[in-house]
Amino acid sequence: MNFLAPAAGVLNDYYREPQANLRMLLARFLQDYPGDDKNALTRTVYGVVRKDIALEHVIGLFLKNKNQKPPLPTHVLLKIAVFLLLFSDSYPEYAVVNEAVSAAAAKEKPFVNAVLRQLLRRKQEVRERLAAADDPGLKYALSPLLLAGLQRLHAAGAADLEYLDREPAFHLRFNPGIMTMEQARQALAATAIPCRELPRLDCFETTAAGQVLENPGQLGNFYVQNTGSQAVALVAAAWAEREVCDVAAAPGGKSLTLACLRPELKIWASDISPQRLRLLEQNIRRLRLGNIFPFTADMLRYPPGHEAADLVILDAPCTSSGTLRKNPDLKNKIGTEQVQANSRQQKLMLSSLAVRFPGARILYAVCSFLAEESEEVVEKAALARGLRPAPVAALLEKYGFRIRREKYGVYLLPSDLNNDLFYISLLEPR
């Protein structure tokens, strides 16, 4: 269990700066980490953050002064140990306690030992209390704001909340112009990447996306994408005619999939960030796609020269509330002010594009299930600009997505496709 102290180091940095991006923080740490237990470290860090609300509750049960938390390094060690004792069966109890006590500061060792020994004596009772909790926010470590958003969509039942509390799955796509499905099967089998085939989507699903990214030699013809993001590309592929503008394209998953599905299309892929756009350019070269043309642009001041576009894709910046499985730090981080600020910006973006491309369909998408970032944004723009929704629900259901229909768009809900939660609306001129 040599990963416990390094995991504590990462989490100390994270909890010192609540707005830090956990994924980026961990990625930077792992670049120079010499240990061979990166997977255990990663799962522990993400697991602690995923269960943070529940861990705080459990630790509070054993504090004499309920209003005074222990010092941050001690608190983090307790969170890690409690997570491993309650939510993981991979390590012996004595090893977890010994490693946590060993990693604690000298004056904190008796306290850490006492808390964890008390937990061991009441472990079954604590597990049962969490399982039977009336508050789903505690049971699934989810903030009231996000819970209310899910309840509005009737997606806050036990099965859906358990889905959002699990580790993520990713999807592997490839360019069918350079690789057949059989060749893809053989390549994955040769590297022993655990995966399952999704025939309706012509791709594969895996929980080992990291292994794919670490093996560019044998698996360089694949790219990683969530199924929710693929759904946007599937809608675009069904409605695009000749020319598409993807105006917030980086890192480019939707443009890549659309280019593979419809190689005859011309796709203008822009983004305001040159650094993020370089990732798309690398993938274009790697996948040998000749119909994507990337360039840097601000969508609010979109340059002339693309008036022929018949479809515009706007995957707008949002809270990413729909990505809780791969970004568990968002479960207790998204606040009302952030949602409102995003909503104002999204309305501005969508209205700007409606003016810039008056004859084109606009495909608006966000990886969020919050109404303020999705249906409410589209409704305001549609009413102001005379746009009407085009039907996309039947297409998405054909591919196996579970959806909730709204007046202007649809939400992708938890499903067997292991998708993130997305909102998708296709608007067209009246």
Summary of the structure (lengths in Angstrom):
residues: 430
radius of gyration: 23.2
end to end distance: 62.4
largest distance: 71.2
contacts: 1425
relative contact order: 0.10
helix: 53%
strand: 14%
